[in-house]
Protein backbone atom coordinates (compact mmCIF):
# COMPACT_ATOMS: atom_id res chain seq x y z
CA UNK A 1 0.00 0.00 0.00
CA UNK A 2 1.43 3.37 -1.04
CA UNK A 3 1.07 6.26 1.39
CA UNK A 4 -0.16 9.65 0.21
CA UNK A 5 1.81 12.47 1.88
CA UNK A 6 -0.62 15.04 0.43
CA UNK A 7 -3.15 14.00 3.09
CA UNK A 8 -0.82 15.25 5.81
CA UNK A 9 -0.25 18.47 3.88
CA UNK A 10 -3.98 19.18 3.71
CA UNK A 11 -4.48 18.22 7.35
CA UNK A 12 -1.74 20.63 8.43
CA UNK A 13 -3.65 23.47 6.78
CA UNK A 14 -6.75 22.99 8.91
CA UNK A 15 -5.54 21.66 12.26
CA UNK A 16 -3.67 24.75 13.52
CA UNK A 17 -5.98 26.37 16.15
CA UNK A 18 -6.18 29.84 14.58
CA UNK A 19 -6.81 28.36 11.15
CA UNK A 20 -9.50 26.08 12.58
CA UNK A 21 -11.21 29.14 14.11
CA UNK A 22 -11.07 30.97 10.77
CA UNK A 23 -12.51 27.99 8.91
CA UNK A 24 -15.30 27.59 11.44
CA UNK A 25 -16.23 31.25 10.96
CA UNK A 26 -16.29 30.71 7.19
CA UNK A 27 -18.78 27.86 7.55
CA UNK A 28 -21.55 30.41 7.08
CA UNK A 29 -20.81 30.09 3.37
CA UNK A 30 -20.00 33.78 2.96
CA UNK A 31 -16.97 35.79 1.91
CA UNK A 32 -15.19 37.77 4.63
CA UNK A 33 -12.24 40.18 4.83
CA UNK A 34 -9.14 39.30 6.80
CA UNK A 35 -10.00 41.86 9.51
CA UNK A 36 -13.33 40.18 10.31
CA UNK A 37 -11.73 36.72 10.34
CA UNK A 38 -8.94 37.97 12.61
CA UNK A 39 -11.57 39.23 15.04
CA UNK A 40 -13.48 35.94 14.91
CA UNK A 41 -10.30 33.96 15.61
CA UNK A 42 -9.04 36.36 18.28
CA UNK A 43 -5.73 37.00 16.52
CA UNK A 44 -3.89 39.99 15.06
CA UNK A 45 -4.74 41.01 11.46
CA UNK A 46 -1.15 40.31 10.35
CA UNK A 47 -1.34 36.80 11.81
CA UNK A 48 -4.68 36.21 10.12
CA UNK A 49 -3.29 37.36 6.78
CA UNK A 50 -0.42 34.88 7.12
CA UNK A 51 -2.78 31.97 7.84
CA UNK A 52 -5.21 33.02 5.10
CA UNK A 53 -2.38 33.15 2.59
CA UNK A 54 -1.22 29.66 3.50
CA UNK A 55 -4.73 28.20 3.25
CA UNK A 56 -5.41 29.96 -0.05
CA UNK A 57 -2.09 28.70 -1.41
CA UNK A 58 -3.03 25.17 -0.34
CA UNK A 59 -6.43 25.33 -2.07
CA UNK A 60 -8.49 25.32 1.12
CA UNK A 61 -9.73 28.87 0.57
CA UNK A 62 -10.62 31.00 -2.42
CA UNK A 63 -9.80 34.71 -2.63
CA UNK A 64 -12.11 37.25 -4.27
CA UNK A 65 -10.69 40.70 -5.00
CA UNK A 66 -12.88 43.78 -5.20
CA UNK A 67 -10.89 46.94 -5.69
CA UNK A 68 -8.26 47.02 -2.97
CA UNK A 69 -10.18 44.62 -0.77
CA UNK A 70 -9.76 40.84 -0.57
CA UNK A 71 -12.46 38.50 0.62
CA UNK A 72 -11.95 34.87 1.63
CA UNK A 73 -14.26 31.87 1.47
CA UNK A 74 -14.09 28.08 1.72
CA UNK A 75 -13.07 26.72 -1.67
CA UNK A 76 -15.52 23.82 -2.02
CA UNK A 77 -18.44 21.98 -0.39
CA UNK A 78 -16.10 19.02 0.18
CA UNK A 79 -13.83 21.14 2.38
CA UNK A 80 -16.88 22.36 4.32
CA UNK A 81 -18.06 18.78 4.79
CA UNK A 82 -14.68 17.78 6.24
CA UNK A 83 -14.85 20.68 8.70
CA UNK A 84 -18.40 19.73 9.78
CA UNK A 85 -17.27 16.14 10.26
CA UNK A 86 -14.35 17.27 12.43
CA UNK A 87 -16.76 19.38 14.48
CA UNK A 88 -18.99 16.33 14.98
CA UNK A 89 -16.17 14.34 16.60
CA UNK A 90 -14.68 17.23 18.58
CA UNK A 91 -15.41 17.71 22.31
CA UNK A 92 -17.96 20.46 23.02
CA UNK A 93 -16.62 23.95 23.61
CA UNK A 94 -16.94 25.07 27.22
CA UNK A 95 -19.57 27.82 27.58
CA UNK A 96 -17.85 30.81 29.17
CA UNK A 97 -20.63 33.42 29.46
CA UNK A 98 -24.37 34.02 29.14
CA UNK A 99 -23.83 35.55 25.71
CA UNK A 100 -21.83 32.52 24.62
CA UNK A 101 -24.59 30.25 25.94
CA UNK A 102 -27.28 32.12 23.96
CA UNK A 103 -25.17 31.98 20.78
CA UNK A 104 -24.45 28.29 21.28
CA UNK A 105 -28.14 27.45 21.71
CA UNK A 106 -29.04 29.43 18.59
CA UNK A 107 -26.37 27.58 16.60
CA UNK A 108 -27.54 24.20 17.84
CA UNK A 109 -31.14 25.02 16.97
CA UNK A 110 -30.69 26.23 13.38
CA UNK A 111 -27.61 27.23 11.42
CA UNK A 112 -26.01 27.08 8.03
CA UNK A 113 -23.45 24.41 7.28
CA UNK A 114 -21.64 26.18 4.44
CA UNK A 115 -24.58 26.48 2.01
CA UNK A 116 -27.25 24.19 3.50
CA UNK A 117 -29.23 23.92 6.72
CA UNK A 118 -27.97 22.21 9.85
CA UNK A 119 -28.71 21.96 13.53
CA UNK A 120 -31.98 20.66 14.96
CA UNK A 121 -33.95 22.46 12.26
CA UNK A 122 -31.82 21.03 9.43
CA UNK A 123 -32.22 17.50 10.78
CA UNK A 124 -35.97 18.02 11.32
CA UNK A 125 -36.43 19.30 7.79
CA UNK A 126 -34.49 16.37 6.33
CA UNK A 127 -36.65 13.95 8.34
CA UNK A 128 -39.83 15.72 7.19
CA UNK A 129 -38.76 15.37 3.55
CA UNK A 130 -38.11 11.68 4.12
CA UNK A 131 -41.38 11.01 5.97
CA UNK A 132 -43.35 12.79 3.24
CA UNK A 133 -41.75 10.54 0.64
CA UNK A 134 -40.03 13.48 -1.08
CA UNK A 135 -36.57 12.04 -0.56
CA UNK A 136 -35.43 8.48 0.13
CA UNK A 137 -32.41 7.62 2.26
CA UNK A 138 -29.69 5.56 0.64
CA UNK A 139 -26.30 4.31 1.79
CA UNK A 140 -24.31 7.41 0.86
CA UNK A 141 -26.95 10.07 0.48
CA UNK A 142 -30.51 10.81 -0.52
CA UNK A 143 -32.46 10.50 -3.75
CA UNK A 144 -35.57 12.36 -4.87
CA UNK A 145 -38.63 10.18 -5.46
CA UNK A 146 -41.08 10.60 -8.34
CA UNK A 147 -43.53 12.07 -5.84
CA UNK A 148 -40.76 14.29 -4.53
CA UNK A 149 -40.04 15.76 -7.95
CA UNK A 150 -43.59 17.13 -8.13
CA UNK A 151 -43.53 18.32 -4.51
CA UNK A 152 -40.24 20.18 -4.92
CA UNK A 153 -41.48 21.75 -8.15
CA UNK A 154 -44.57 23.03 -6.30
CA UNK A 155 -42.28 24.53 -3.68
CA UNK A 156 -40.40 26.38 -6.43
CA UNK A 157 -37.25 24.29 -6.82
CA UNK A 158 -36.10 23.62 -10.38
CA UNK A 159 -34.55 20.15 -10.12
CA UNK A 160 -33.20 20.28 -13.67
CA UNK A 161 -31.10 23.31 -12.74
CA UNK A 162 -30.07 21.79 -9.43
CA UNK A 163 -28.83 18.63 -11.16
CA UNK A 164 -26.65 20.71 -13.49
CA UNK A 165 -24.50 21.87 -10.56
CA UNK A 166 -21.01 20.38 -10.66
CA UNK A 167 -21.20 18.84 -7.21
CA UNK A 168 -22.82 15.99 -5.31
CA UNK A 169 -26.60 16.18 -5.67
CA UNK A 170 -27.92 15.16 -2.22
CA UNK A 171 -25.23 13.68 0.05
CA UNK A 172 -25.59 13.08 3.77
CA UNK A 173 -23.77 15.44 6.12
CA UNK A 174 -23.25 14.38 9.75
CA UNK A 175 -24.56 17.14 11.99
CA UNK A 176 -22.05 17.99 14.76
CA UNK A 177 -24.68 19.05 17.31
CA UNK A 178 -27.45 16.53 16.58
CA UNK A 179 -25.16 13.58 15.72
CA UNK A 180 -27.58 12.71 12.92
CA UNK A 181 -27.52 13.32 9.17
CA UNK A 182 -28.92 16.36 7.43
CA UNK A 183 -29.35 16.98 3.70
CA UNK A 184 -26.40 18.64 1.98
CA UNK A 185 -25.16 19.10 -1.59
CA UNK A 186 -26.80 20.93 -4.46
CA UNK A 187 -30.32 20.05 -3.29
CA UNK A 188 -29.62 21.16 0.28
CA UNK A 189 -28.25 24.45 -1.03
CA UNK A 190 -31.30 24.99 -3.25
CA UNK A 191 -33.66 24.44 -0.32
CA UNK A 192 -31.78 26.89 1.90
CA UNK A 193 -31.77 29.51 -0.86
CA UNK A 194 -35.51 29.05 -1.35
CA UNK A 195 -36.19 29.58 2.37
CA UNK A 196 -33.95 32.68 2.42
CA UNK A 197 -35.57 34.13 -0.72
CA UNK A 198 -39.04 33.68 0.79
CA UNK A 199 -37.80 35.00 4.12
CA UNK A 200 -38.96 31.84 5.82
CA UNK A 201 -35.59 31.90 7.54
CA UNK A 202 -33.30 34.83 8.21
CA UNK A 203 -29.59 34.86 8.99
CA UNK A 204 -28.49 36.25 12.34
CA UNK A 205 -25.63 38.76 12.00
CA UNK A 206 -22.06 37.70 12.79
CA UNK A 207 -22.98 34.05 13.27
CA UNK A 208 -23.99 30.96 11.31
CA UNK A 209 -27.28 30.79 13.18
CA UNK A 210 -30.59 31.34 11.37
CA UNK A 211 -34.09 31.92 12.73
CA UNK A 212 -37.43 30.69 11.41
CA UNK A 213 -39.74 33.64 10.76
CA UNK A 214 -43.50 33.80 11.36
CA UNK A 215 -44.03 33.39 7.60
CA UNK A 216 -41.65 30.45 7.71
CA UNK A 217 -43.68 28.79 10.46
CA UNK A 218 -46.84 29.09 8.34
CA UNK A 219 -45.16 28.05 5.09
CA UNK A 220 -43.41 25.04 6.58
CA UNK A 221 -46.55 23.93 8.41
CA UNK A 222 -48.45 24.07 5.11
CA UNK A 223 -45.76 22.13 3.26
CA UNK A 224 -45.11 19.45 5.88
CA UNK A 225 -47.17 17.80 8.65
CA UNK A 226 -44.51 18.80 11.16
CA UNK A 227 -44.22 21.72 13.55
CA UNK A 228 -40.72 23.15 13.48
CA UNK A 229 -39.67 24.33 16.91
CA UNK A 230 -38.67 27.94 17.44
CA UNK A 231 -36.37 28.91 20.33
CA UNK A 232 -37.88 31.18 22.96
C-alpha positions in Angstrom: 0.0 0.0 0.0 1.4 3.4 -1.0 1.1 6.3 1.4 -0.2 9.6 0.2 1.8 12.5 1.9 -0.6 15.0 0.4 -3.1 14.0 3.1 -0.8 15.3 5.8 -0.3 18.5 3.9 -4.0 19.2 3.7 -4.5 18.2 7.4 -1.7 20.6 8.4 -3.6 23.5 6.8 -6.8 23.0 8.9 -5.5 21.7 12.3 -3.7 24.8 13.5 -6.0 26.4 16.2 -6.2 29.8 14.6 -6.8 28.4 11.2 -9.5 26.1 12.6 -11.2 29.1 14.1 -11.1 31.0 10.8 -12.5 28.0 8.9 -15.3 27.6 11.4 -16.2 31.3 11.0 -16.3 30.7 7.2 -18.8 27.9 7.5 -21.6 30.4 7.1 -20.8 30.1 3.4 -20.0 33.8 3.0 -17.0 35.8 1.9 -15.2 37.8 4.6 -12.2 40.2 4.8 -9.1 39.3 6.8 -10.0 41.9 9.5 -13.3 40.2 10.3 -11.7 36.7 10.3 -8.9 38.0 12.6 -11.6 39.2 15.0 -13.5 35.9 14.9 -10.3 34.0 15.6 -9.0 36.4 18.3 -5.7 37.0 16.5 -3.9 40.0 15.1 -4.7 41.0 11.5 -1.2 40.3 10.4 -1.3 36.8 11.8 -4.7 36.2 10.1 -3.3 37.4 6.8 -0.4 34.9 7.1 -2.8 32.0 7.8 -5.2 33.0 5.1 -2.4 33.2 2.6 -1.2 29.7 3.5 -4.7 28.2 3.3 -5.4 30.0 -0.1 -2.1 28.7 -1.4 -3.0 25.2 -0.3 -6.4 25.3 -2.1 -8.5 25.3 1.1 -9.7 28.9 0.6 -10.6 31.0 -2.4 -9.8 34.7 -2.6 -12.1 37.3 -4.3 -10.7 40.7 -5.0 -12.9 43.8 -5.2 -10.9 46.9 -5.7 -8.3 47.0 -3.0 -10.2 44.6 -0.8 -9.8 40.8 -0.6 -12.5 38.5 0.6 -12.0 34.9 1.6 -14.3 31.9 1.5 -14.1 28.1 1.7 -13.1 26.7 -1.7 -15.5 23.8 -2.0 -18.4 22.0 -0.4 -16.1 19.0 0.2 -13.8 21.1 2.4 -16.9 22.4 4.3 -18.1 18.8 4.8 -14.7 17.8 6.2 -14.9 20.7 8.7 -18.4 19.7 9.8 -17.3 16.1 10.3 -14.3 17.3 12.4 -16.8 19.4 14.5 -19.0 16.3 15.0 -16.2 14.3 16.6 -14.7 17.2 18.6 -15.4 17.7 22.3 -18.0 20.5 23.0 -16.6 23.9 23.6 -16.9 25.1 27.2 -19.6 27.8 27.6 -17.9 30.8 29.2 -20.6 33.4 29.5 -24.4 34.0 29.1 -23.8 35.6 25.7 -21.8 32.5 24.6 -24.6 30.2 25.9 -27.3 32.1 24.0 -25.2 32.0 20.8 -24.4 28.3 21.3 -28.1 27.5 21.7 -29.0 29.4 18.6 -26.4 27.6 16.6 -27.5 24.2 17.8 -31.1 25.0 17.0 -30.7 26.2 13.4 -27.6 27.2 11.4 -26.0 27.1 8.0 -23.5 24.4 7.3 -21.6 26.2 4.4 -24.6 26.5 2.0 -27.2 24.2 3.5 -29.2 23.9 6.7 -28.0 22.2 9.8 -28.7 22.0 13.5 -32.0 20.7 15.0 -33.9 22.5 12.3 -31.8 21.0 9.4 -32.2 17.5 10.8 -36.0 18.0 11.3 -36.4 19.3 7.8 -34.5 16.4 6.3 -36.6 14.0 8.3 -39.8 15.7 7.2 -38.8 15.4 3.6 -38.1 11.7 4.1 -41.4 11.0 6.0 -43.3 12.8 3.2 -41.7 10.5 0.6 -40.0 13.5 -1.1 -36.6 12.0 -0.6 -35.4 8.5 0.1 -32.4 7.6 2.3 -29.7 5.6 0.6 -26.3 4.3 1.8 -24.3 7.4 0.9 -26.9 10.1 0.5 -30.5 10.8 -0.5 -32.5 10.5 -3.7 -35.6 12.4 -4.9 -38.6 10.2 -5.5 -41.1 10.6 -8.3 -43.5 12.1 -5.8 -40.8 14.3 -4.5 -40.0 15.8 -7.9 -43.6 17.1 -8.1 -43.5 18.3 -4.5 -40.2 20.2 -4.9 -41.5 21.8 -8.2 -44.6 23.0 -6.3 -42.3 24.5 -3.7 -40.4 26.4 -6.4 -37.2 24.3 -6.8 -36.1 23.6 -10.4 -34.6 20.2 -10.1 -33.2 20.3 -13.7 -31.1 23.3 -12.7 -30.1 21.8 -9.4 -28.8 18.6 -11.2 -26.6 20.7 -13.5 -24.5 21.9 -10.6 -21.0 20.4 -10.7 -21.2 18.8 -7.2 -22.8 16.0 -5.3 -26.6 16.2 -5.7 -27.9 15.2 -2.2 -25.2 13.7 0.0 -25.6 13.1 3.8 -23.8 15.4 6.1 -23.2 14.4 9.7 -24.6 17.1 12.0 -22.1 18.0 14.8 -24.7 19.1 17.3 -27.4 16.5 16.6 -25.2 13.6 15.7 -27.6 12.7 12.9 -27.5 13.3 9.2 -28.9 16.4 7.4 -29.4 17.0 3.7 -26.4 18.6 2.0 -25.2 19.1 -1.6 -26.8 20.9 -4.5 -30.3 20.1 -3.3 -29.6 21.2 0.3 -28.2 24.4 -1.0 -31.3 25.0 -3.3 -33.7 24.4 -0.3 -31.8 26.9 1.9 -31.8 29.5 -0.9 -35.5 29.1 -1.3 -36.2 29.6 2.4 -34.0 32.7 2.4 -35.6 34.1 -0.7 -39.0 33.7 0.8 -37.8 35.0 4.1 -39.0 31.8 5.8 -35.6 31.9 7.5 -33.3 34.8 8.2 -29.6 34.9 9.0 -28.5 36.2 12.3 -25.6 38.8 12.0 -22.1 37.7 12.8 -23.0 34.1 13.3 -24.0 31.0 11.3 -27.3 30.8 13.2 -30.6 31.3 11.4 -34.1 31.9 12.7 -37.4 30.7 11.4 -39.7 33.6 10.8 -43.5 33.8 11.4 -44.0 33.4 7.6 -41.7 30.4 7.7 -43.7 28.8 10.5 -46.8 29.1 8.3 -45.2 28.0 5.1 -43.4 25.0 6.6 -46.6 23.9 8.4 -48.5 24.1 5.1 -45.8 22.1 3.3 -45.1 19.4 5.9 -47.2 17.8 8.6 -44.5 18.8 11.2 -44.2 21.7 13.6 -40.7 23.1 13.5 -39.7 24.3 16.9 -38.7 27.9 17.4 -36.4 28.9 20.3 -37.9 31.2 23.0 
